[in-house]
């Protein structure tokens, strides 16, 4: 019968893209992680053209003294709940 339909539904693979946000780092932890990487590994190349982590942050106009939760815009506020358009734009 699968030859008649051209599809074998018994061999279809299920992909689960469900994520658990509880396992994600907090905004505060994320900022401290980025700060520590910038302090310890600023001279490590991070792009295909050889730019270092420090150069990427310098071009973005960010220095270690101004890295805050607000600078990364990673906090979810009331406007993102049940509104995936607002969530995706963050």
N, C-alpha and C positions, 0 to 999 in steps of 0.2 A: 504494500500500500504506500510506503514511503517513496517508491519510484514513481507512483502515479502523481503524487503531490509535488515531488521534487525537493521535499524537505523531510528530514528525519528529526522529529521533535524529541525523540528519546536521547539524542546525542547533542542537544543544545546545552551550551554552557551558561550557567547563571553567573552574573557579575554583581557583586555586592559592593556598592559604593557608600554604604552607611558608615559614618564616622562617629566617634565618641569624643565630643568636645571636652569632656571631663578629663581626658588624657592629654589634652593640649596644655602647653605652658600658660601661665598667667601673663598678663601684660607686664607686670613688674619683673617677672623672671625673664621675659623676652628682652626687655631693655637692659637688664643687668648682663645677660648673655652677650648681647651686641657690644656693650661697653667693654666687657672683658676681652672679647675677640679683637676689638679695635686697639685696646691697650697692648695685648700680647702678640698679635699677628698682623699689625698694620702693613708690614712689608711683604705679605704673602700675595702673589698674583691671584686674582679672582675672575678675570675676564679673558676672553680669547685674544684680545690685543695686548695683553700683558699688564694691564693696569692693576695696581695693588689695592688692597682694601682701603688703605688710607687715602689714596688718590680718588677712589670712587666717592668716598664720603666728602672729601674736600671739594670735588666738582659739584656735589649736591648741596654744598653750602652748610654741611653739618660738621660740627666738631664734638669731641667727647663731652665737653661741658654743657652742650645744649641737647643731648640725647635724653628725651623724656617720653613718657607714655603719649603725651599730646603730639610730640613731633612725629611719632610713628602712626598715630591715629588708629590704634588697635583696640580701643575700648568699644564695646557694643553699647549703644544707648537705647532708649525706648523706641526710637524711630526705625530700628532694624527688625524688630520682632514682627513676624508674619509679613514682612515686606522684603522679598528677596532682591528687588531692584535696588533698594537702599543698602542692603547688606553687601551686595556685589560691588557697589560703587565705593565702598570703604577701602 
